[in-house]
């Protein structure tokens, strides 16, 4: 019955491998190595099937043809040839492993088990089918997992196929293609329809629709016009763009993304470390157990029970035990699960720097947000000027010039409201007071621009403002000159993001900001955030996160989401740091563990769901593999299981685990 089942399986293998070889020749879905391995599988399965129909009796009729046991040894030579066709590389790896001191691996286990089974068959003039079938189905399993890993890698490679091959520079009226590395900051590059933007910059001429799907996972194009900032990796779909580069190629978005993806696998999760450590102990243990199973029972039977040793029976059980014990399912499927999870997240515009961060994210219960640029657009607008004792335009002019050295969003909003070129030669003695504001001399007049803390510091009586927003108080030559109301715009998806986080099981949402209490409370209330802390300096944010970390449950993890340079220390201190990648600062992206490429806070809940799905699959594979392994080991040790059970315990479980792991790639509907 077993032979009939094996023959049916061999026919299926021959048919499927023939189809895959045909497809592989017409398409580039497989590597050369995979095509070669599939050809070997086809040949080996075909030879084995033919040999199955040539019985030992037919070979025995050839005995005495050249020498007495010619038929028997010819039969062995045919099976041995087939064994080497399918297993020579495993034997080679096993020998190299022994030479290099890495003895106990899956190649060693498979080599010892199958060579031992072949030796038993020679000794008993029995069947070689089991030894070759074990090696054949093991190689099928190896091919399958190699193809699965390759496919998930190709998915990520295709997704991240954003590295530009060239940049266009206009020289003497002609476009010349140059290496992006050679383009200096401030150069003008030209991007034609269908080409990738090679380096971050600002559009100085032209309009186009940009395909950002490789970066953000979003299929809808983004319209870009003169004056807009654009990032590398996007594809210009409709128009010709002239772009002034703002970064070197090595510092551009595309380079940083590729670096993050390429280095992600180097940061292993606790689950992966556990499996690596487990395999180092488990594999030698089962090898010595198999040796004991082959030697001790025969001696006990002879010395204490007065029975025959039955060496063949116990050696066969030991060899079966070795095949069953191969830890492929665990060693392969766990890293593949995390790799697929990182790949699935990348397809959605979520870059995870390592599988350890994916594991931590799955345990997140508290999410802490920065406000400006994270929950809000970071686009401040002047909405009012109150209690001023001079012309509005003059007040704005003083404020803009005093803030001219600052890159803060408030300074940029004042510049937009002013709308004229700045003459910085009119400004001197700039003194920036962290968390308070700026004092400077404009046209020889002392101008103070800042919050109420600055007014108190200078002992200047000021007027409270009842409007919501950031209040910029002004003093000229020590006298209060009025205040400017600047408000930020909440991102359209922010409220939905908080709602989705709560539905995903996040226990607490917190907002930290340097804004006034009134402005912060209004934003927090409109979004449904549980706790809000306002008027914080960068150092205060770190202290507040430290406080939240000390109060939380030990197993619960805290995530911080930010985008600014001042968020980098907090991103580093949190259990998991999440940065806004499109408009976020380089420092924040460097310090973060996860980067959202389109600055959409909704992606945070999706990232958490992806991480939890990935961890569920990892635990499923660990439990399934160990449960089946130990059950089959017990059956093999007492003689109930044979080599065919061993094939299932090794190859079958590995295929099931790999198939389960690939589910991590499918995350669109989460």
JOBEL-V576873 format. One record per run of one state. SS is the DSSP state (helix for helix, strand for strand, loop for the rest). FROM is the first residue (numbers start at 1). TO is the last residue. If there is no record, write none. Layout:
SS:FROM:TO, SS:FROM:TO
//
This chain:
loop:1:1, helix:2:26, loop:27:31, helix:32:52, loop:53:55, helix:56:60, loop:61:69, helix:70:99, loop:100:105, helix:106:124, loop:125:128, helix:129:159, loop:160:166, strand:167:171, loop:172:173, strand:174:178, loop:179:179, helix:180:182, loop:183:187, strand:188:191, loop:192:195, strand:196:196, loop:197:200, strand:201:205, loop:206:207, strand:208:211, loop:212:212, helix:213:216, loop:217:221, strand:222:224, loop:225:228, strand:229:230, loop:231:234, strand:235:236, loop:237:240, strand:241:245, loop:246:248, helix:249:251, loop:252:252, helix:253:266, loop:267:269, helix:270:303, loop:304:310, helix:311:325, loop:326:327, helix:328:347, loop:348:349, strand:350:352, loop:353:354, helix:355:362, loop:363:363, strand:364:370, loop:371:375, strand:376:376, loop:377:380, strand:381:386, loop:387:391, helix:392:402, loop:403:408, helix:409:418, loop:419:423, helix:424:426, strand:427:433, loop:434:436, strand:437:442, loop:443:444, strand:445:450, loop:451:451, helix:452:457, loop:458:469, strand:470:476, loop:477:478, strand:479:487, loop:488:489, strand:490:490, loop:491:493, helix:494:503, loop:504:507, strand:508:512, loop:513:516, helix:517:527, loop:528:530, strand:531:533, loop:534:537, helix:538:551, loop:552:556, strand:557:562, loop:563:564, helix:565:573, loop:574:575, strand:576:580, loop:581:585, helix:586:591, loop:592:593, strand:594:596, loop:597:601, helix:602:637, loop:638:642, helix:643:665, loop:666:670
//
